[in-house]
């Protein structure tokens, strides 16, 4: 997922769960007898069976994965081995080709899943796991798990990106209300600007796009959210797969809507400088003005909570705290849209124990075990018990699973690499650094679209 950096870790398997690399195995040779295993009876006795898993999760995420897998292992008697590696995207195809694929692989890239399915090595999703996907996931998530009309993967976790961070304390002091429509958000933006005309260092919005080799991605999130809100889900899909050109007039119109914020010197860039400063401001720092009083609003995924916690553990993330967030509004309050992403599981084995494990991954049992193992993790599985989530994660979960919510995967993550992590990122930087117009940005990205891809 764009915007998150992983730390290099060894991919060596070992038998202790919960160590720093996030690799390990849950040994179910001594099955648990507690009441906590009641929900696991349906998986049967898997004593002596071994299941290998391969994921991109290491360090804290890897440790939490091992803990969740251990619940299955301890209650069924199976031994579940977990190997986490930041290089799995490159290494998995090599392993599959060499005939040494894991039983189950979990991947964040839909394109990679498509490539794996094309090898003919991916097994069908077993019936009970497929039934869980249908029962616990919305049609949008089912569609992302489907290829050529066939369910090929299991949604495992999710992330939600369409949020506006703000300071509840500052809003209360100023009498500001959280907007529920786009027009209300624009009115609030103008109100904040008018209230701070005497201090040019304070602006309604704080924005940062700099991130080293990954610079530019927060700008693509802005445009993706605008496209979903000012066009429709079908147009968004066509834009992603290039059925319509990147610079289609509908996309341009949506871009100009956010330009009313991002290119207005009265509205940006609180705490950092002028419009051009957006290109050089680190995205990791973009939320600091909300705490120090130099800014009021910031568009960023909910994973930004970790930046606040790292910067100052005393920062209170709560509805009545130092910072909180609300879903980016649409033109009307009834229209709810969410951009995000997720990880999906595929299997290279159809052994009975592996099929049982796939059923587990698609179930409320896994969702709840994983949520209890680590804060900052969410899923779109409606079987999750929200009591296992801390408030900010509950906000993300409810936004993803609310009835009628239109969910779409991050567009740049699904576009050809030359565009999604190439020209699109670069041109969003140029939009500010070189003061390019919306039309110039879209035209440049369209020109970069590879000719051998639709």
C-alpha positions in Angstrom: 0.0 0.0 0.0 1.4 3.4 -0.9 2.6 5.6 1.9 3.6 2.9 4.3 7.2 1.9 4.7 8.2 -1.6 5.9 11.5 -2.4 7.7 13.7 -5.2 6.2 13.4 -8.4 8.1 14.8 -11.9 7.9 12.5 -14.4 6.3 13.8 -17.4 8.2 11.2 -19.6 9.9 11.5 -20.4 13.6 9.3 -21.9 16.2 8.7 -19.0 18.6 5.6 -16.8 18.0 5.7 -13.1 18.7 9.4 -12.3 17.9 10.4 -9.2 16.1 10.5 -10.5 12.6 6.9 -11.6 12.6 7.9 -15.0 11.4 7.1 -18.1 13.4 4.8 -21.0 13.8 1.8 -21.8 15.9 2.3 -25.4 17.1 -1.1 -26.8 17.9 0.3 -30.1 19.2 -1.1 -29.2 22.6 -4.6 -28.2 21.8 -6.4 -25.6 24.0 -9.4 -26.8 25.9 -10.8 -23.4 27.0 -14.2 -22.0 26.1 -12.4 -19.7 23.7 -12.1 -22.6 21.3 -15.8 -23.2 21.0 -16.1 -21.4 17.7 -13.3 -23.4 16.3 -15.0 -26.8 16.7 -16.3 -26.6 13.1 -12.7 -26.8 11.8 -12.3 -30.3 13.4 -9.2 -32.0 14.7 -6.2 -31.1 12.6 -3.5 -32.6 14.9 -0.3 -33.3 13.1 -1.2 -31.2 10.1 1.1 -28.5 8.9 0.1 -25.3 7.0 2.6 -22.9 5.5 1.8 -19.2 5.0 3.7 -16.4 3.3 2.7 -12.7 3.8 4.2 -9.2 3.4 3.8 -8.6 7.2 6.8 -8.3 9.4 7.7 -6.7 12.7 4.6 -5.6 14.6 2.2 -6.7 11.9 4.0 -10.0 11.6 3.8 -10.6 15.3 0.1 -9.9 15.3 -0.4 -12.3 12.4 1.3 -15.1 14.3 -0.9 -14.4 17.3 -4.0 -14.6 15.2 -2.8 -17.8 13.4 -2.0 -19.3 16.8 -5.6 -19.2 17.9 -6.5 -21.5 14.9 -3.4 -23.7 15.7 -4.1 -24.0 19.4 -7.7 -24.8 19.0 -7.4 -27.3 16.1 -4.1 -28.9 16.7 -2.6 -27.8 13.4 0.9 -26.3 13.1 0.7 -23.0 11.2 4.0 -21.6 9.9 4.2 -17.9 9.1 6.9 -16.3 7.0 6.8 -12.6 6.5 8.9 -10.7 4.0 8.9 -7.3 2.4 10.2 -9.0 -0.8 7.3 -11.4 -1.2 6.1 -9.7 -4.3 9.3 -10.5 -6.1 10.0 -13.9 -4.4 6.5 -15.5 -4.6 6.6 -15.9 -8.4 10.0 -17.4 -8.2 8.8 -19.9 -5.6 5.7 -20.8 -7.6 7.8 -21.4 -10.7 10.2 -23.6 -8.8 7.4 -25.7 -7.3 8.0 -24.5 -3.7 4.9 -22.3 -3.2 3.5 -21.9 0.3 0.1 -23.4 1.1 -1.4 -19.9 1.5 -0.1 -16.5 0.4 -1.6 -13.2 1.4 -1.0 -10.3 -1.0 -1.8 -6.5 -1.2 -1.7 -6.2 -5.0 -4.7 -7.3 -7.1 -2.4 -7.3 -10.2 -0.1 -9.8 -8.5 -3.1 -12.1 -7.7 -4.1 -11.9 -11.3 -0.6 -13.0 -12.4 -0.6 -15.8 -9.9 -3.9 -17.1 -11.1 -2.6 -17.0 -14.7 0.1 -19.6 -13.6 -2.6 -22.2 -13.2 -1.2 -23.0 -9.7 -3.8 -21.2 -7.6 -6.5 -23.5 -6.2 -10.2 -22.8 -6.1 -11.6 -21.1 -3.1 -13.3 -23.9 -1.1 -17.1 -23.8 -0.8 -17.2 -22.8 3.0 -14.7 -20.0 2.6 -16.6 -18.8 -0.5 -19.8 -18.8 1.5 -18.2 -16.7 4.2 -17.0 -14.1 1.7 -20.5 -13.8 0.3 -22.0 -13.6 3.9 -19.5 -11.2 5.5 -18.3 -9.0 2.7 -20.1 -6.4 0.5 -20.5 -6.8 -3.2 -17.6 -4.3 -3.8 -15.3 -6.6 -1.8 -16.6 -9.7 -3.5 -16.0 -8.1 -6.9 -12.4 -7.4 -6.0 -12.0 -11.0 -5.0 -13.3 -12.2 -8.4 -11.6 -12.6 -11.7 -13.4 -13.4 -14.9 -16.5 -14.2 -12.9 -14.8 -16.6 -10.5 -14.0 -16.1 -6.9 -10.2 -16.5 -6.7 -9.2 -14.9 -3.4 -10.3 -14.2 0.1 -10.3 -10.6 1.6 -8.3 -10.6 4.7 -7.7 -7.0 5.9 -8.4 -3.5 4.7 -7.4 0.1 4.9 -9.5 3.2 4.7 -8.1 6.4 3.2 -10.9 8.9 2.6 -10.6 10.9 5.8 -10.1 14.5 7.0 -8.2 14.9 10.2 -9.0 17.8 12.5 -8.6 19.0 16.1 -11.8 18.6 18.1 -10.4 21.0 20.7 -9.8 23.7 18.1 -13.3 23.1 16.6 -14.9 23.4 20.0 -13.0 26.6 20.8 -14.0 28.2 17.5 -17.5 26.8 17.3 -16.8 24.9 14.1 -19.0 21.9 13.1 -17.8 18.8 11.3 -19.2 19.1 7.7 -21.4 16.4 6.2 -21.4 17.6 2.6 -18.8 19.0 0.3 -20.4 22.5 0.3 -20.4 22.5 4.0 -16.7 21.6 4.0 -16.0 24.5 1.5 -18.0 26.9 3.7 -16.0 25.8 6.7 -12.7 26.2 4.8 -13.7 29.8 4.0 -14.8 30.5 7.5 -11.4 29.3 8.9 -9.6 31.4 6.4 -11.6 34.5 7.2 -11.1 34.0 11.0 -7.3 33.9 10.6 -6.7 36.7 8.1 -4.5 38.4 10.7 -2.0 35.5 10.8 -0.7 34.4 7.4 1.0 31.4 9.0 -2.4 29.8 9.9 -4.4 28.3 7.1 -7.4 26.0 7.0 -5.5 23.1 5.3 -2.1 21.5 5.8 -0.8 19.4 3.0 2.5 17.5 2.4 3.5 15.3 -0.6 7.2 14.8 0.0 8.3 11.2 0.8 11.6 10.5 -0.9 11.2 8.0 -3.7 7.5 7.8 -2.9 6.8 11.6 -3.2 3.5 12.6 -4.6 1.2 9.8 -3.5 -0.9 11.9 -1.1 -1.8 14.1 -4.0 -3.1 11.1 -5.9 -5.4 10.3 -3.0 -6.9 13.8 -3.2 -7.7 13.3 -6.9 -9.0 9.8 -6.5 -11.4 10.9 -3.8 -12.6 13.8 -6.0 -13.2 11.5 -8.9 -15.4 9.1 -6.8 -17.3 12.0 -5.4 -17.8 14.2 -8.4 -18.4 11.5 -11.0 -19.6 8.0 -10.1 -18.3 4.5 -9.4 -18.5 3.4 -13.0 -16.5 6.4 -14.3 -13.9 5.7 -11.6 -13.6 2.1 -12.8 -13.2 3.3 -16.4 -10.6 5.8 -15.4 -8.6 3.2 -13.5 -8.6 0.6 -16.4 -8.2 3.4 -19.1 -11.5 2.7 -20.8 -11.7 6.5 -20.7 -8.5 8.6 -21.0 -6.8 9.8 -17.9 -7.6 13.4 -19.0 -11.3 12.8 -19.7 -13.4 15.9 -19.2 -15.1 14.4 -16.2 -11.8 13.8 -14.5 -10.7 17.3 -15.2 -13.9 18.7 -13.7 -13.3 16.7 -10.5 -9.7 17.8 -10.3 -10.7 21.4 -10.6 -13.0 20.9 -7.5 -10.1 20.1 -5.3 -8.0 22.7 -7.0 -10.4 25.2 -5.4 -8.7 24.2 -2.1 -5.2 23.2 -3.1 -4.5 26.1 -5.3 -6.0 28.9 -3.2 -3.2 30.7 -1.2 -5.8 31.6 1.4 -6.5 27.9 2.1 -3.1 26.3 2.1 -0.4 25.5 3.5 -1.0 26.0 7.2 2.2 25.8 9.3 4.5 25.3 6.3 4.3 28.2 3.8 2.8 28.9 0.4 1.2 26.7 -2.2 4.6 25.5 -3.6 5.6 24.3 -0.1 3.1 21.4 -0.5 5.6 19.7 -2.8 8.4 19.9 -0.3 6.5 19.3 2.9 6.9 15.7 4.2 3.6 13.9 4.3 4.7 12.5 7.7 4.7 16.1 9.1 1.5 17.3 7.5 -0.6 16.6 10.6 1.5 18.6 13.0 -0.2 22.0 12.4 -3.5 20.5 13.7 -1.8 20.0 17.1 0.2 23.3 17.2 -2.6 25.5 16.0 -1.3 26.4 12.6 -3.7 24.3 10.6 -7.2 22.9 11.0 -7.7 20.2 8.3 -5.6 17.5 6.7 -6.6 14.8 4.2 -5.0 11.5 5.0 -5.7 7.8 5.6 -6.4 6.7 9.1 -3.1 4.9 9.3 -1.7 8.4 10.0 -2.6 7.8 13.6 0.7 6.0 14.0 2.5 9.3 13.1 0.8 11.1 15.9 1.6 8.4 18.3 5.2 8.3 17.3 5.6 12.0 17.4 4.1 12.3 20.9 2.5 9.5 22.8 0.6 12.1 24.8 -1.5 13.2 21.8 -5.0 12.1 22.5 -6.7 10.6 19.4 -10.4 10.9 20.3 -13.6 12.7 19.4 -12.9 15.0 22.3 -9.1 14.9 22.0 -6.3 16.6 20.2 -7.0 15.0 16.9 -9.8 13.0 15.3 -11.1 12.4 11.7 -14.3 12.4 9.7 -15.0 10.8 6.3 -14.4 13.1 3.4 -17.9 14.3 2.5 -19.6 14.0 -0.9 -21.9 16.4 -2.6 -24.8 15.1 -0.5 -24.8 13.6 3.0 -26.5 10.4 1.8 -23.7 9.5 -0.7 -20.9 7.7 1.2 -17.7 6.8 -0.6 -14.5 5.3 0.6 -11.1 4.8 -1.1 -8.8 2.2 0.4 -7.1 -1.1 -0.2 -6.7 -4.5 1.3 -4.9 -7.8 1.4 -6.2 -11.0 -0.2 -5.4 -14.7 0.4 -4.9 -17.3 -2.3 -4.0 -21.0 -1.9 -1.6 -23.2 -3.8 -2.8 -26.3 -2.0 -6.2 -27.9 -1.7 -5.3 -30.2 1.2 -8.2 -30.5 3.6 -6.4 -28.7 6.4 -5.5 -25.8 4.0 -9.2 -25.5 3.0 -10.1 -25.3 6.7 -7.5 -22.6 7.2 -9.0 -20.6 4.2 -12.4 -20.9 5.9 -10.8 -19.5 9.0 -9.3 -16.6 7.2 -12.7 -15.7 5.8 -14.4 -16.0 9.1 -15.3 -13.7 12.1 -12.9 -15.9 14.2 -9.9 -14.6 12.2 -11.1 -11.0 12.1 -11.6 -10.9 15.8 -8.3 -12.7 16.6 -6.4 -10.3 14.4 -8.1 -7.2 15.7 -7.3 -8.3 19.3 -3.7 -8.9 18.4 -2.9 -5.4 17.2 -4.4 -1.9 17.2 -4.4 0.0 13.9 -5.7 -3.1 12.0 -9.1 -3.3 10.3 -11.1 -5.5 8.0 -14.3 -5.2 5.9 -15.6 -8.5 7.4 -19.0 -7.6 8.9 -18.6 -10.5 11.4 -16.0 -8.5 13.4 -17.0 -7.6 16.9 -16.4 -3.9 17.1 -15.5 -4.2 20.8 -12.2 -5.5 19.6 -11.3 -2.2 17.9 -10.1 1.0 19.5 -12.2 4.1 18.6 -10.2 5.4 15.6 -10.1 1.9 14.1 -13.8 1.5 14.8 -14.3 4.7 12.8 -12.5 3.2 9.8 -14.4 -0.1 10.1 -17.8 1.6 10.3 -16.9 3.7 7.3 -15.9 0.7 5.3 -18.9 -1.5 6.2 -21.7 1.1 6.4 -24.7 0.1 4.3 -24.7 1.8 0.9 -21.1 2.8 1.1 -19.3 2.7 -2.3 -15.8 1.3 -1.9 -13.1 1.5 -4.5 -9.5 0.5 -4.4 -6.9 3.2 -4.6 -6.7 4.0 -8.3 -2.9 4.5 -8.6 -2.3 1.2 -6.9 -4.2 -0.5 -9.8 -2.9 1.5 -12.7 0.2 0.3 -14.7 3.4 1.0 -12.6 4.6 3.5 -15.2 1.5 5.6 -14.3 0.3 4.6 -10.8 3.7 4.9 -9.0 5.4 6.9 -11.8 3.9 9.8 -13.8 0.8 10.2 -11.6 3.0 10.7 -8.5 5.5 12.9 -10.3 2.8 15.1 -11.9 1.0 15.7 -8.6 4.4 17.1 -7.4 4.6 19.3 -10.5 1.1 20.5 -9.9 2.5 22.5 -7.0 6.2 22.8 -7.5 5.9 23.9 -11.1 2.4 25.4 -10.8 1.0 23.2 -13.5 -2.7 23.4 -14.3 -5.1 20.6 -13.8 -5.2 20.1 -17.6 -1.4 20.0 -17.9 -1.1 17.4 -15.2 -3.8 15.1 -16.6 -2.4 15.5 -20.2 1.1 14.6 -19.0 -0.1 11.4 -17.3 -2.3 10.4 -20.2 0.7 10.8 -22.5 2.7 8.4 -20.2 0.2 5.6 -20.3 2.0 2.6 -21.8 0.8 1.8 -25.4 0.7 -2.0 -24.7 -1.9 -1.5 -21.9 -5.4 -0.4 -22.5 
